[in-house]
Amino acid sequence: MSRVLRSIGVTFTREGIEFAVTYAHDGEQPMPGTKKRTTAAATMARKALELALEGLGSGPVLWGGFGTNTQVSKDTIIVERKERAA
């Protein structure tokens, strides 16, 4: 059984912070919401966010994306890549 984290979405709401964790898994039946699966998703999210914060603080980062909406912007910030920032 293995899990591979694909993405993390973070939403800030009035009630708190919500994380949407998307991951691929082998050898498991889809059973979202169980204590084991929720704990595994939280562990993957925690480790990935720690790595992301370390990457943001470690030097230059790459940027990719564009904004077409004057109300909301979405930027992609890339860390842990060997390319140099433009």
Order of alpha helices (4+ residues) and beta strands (2+ residues): beta-beta-alpha-beta-beta
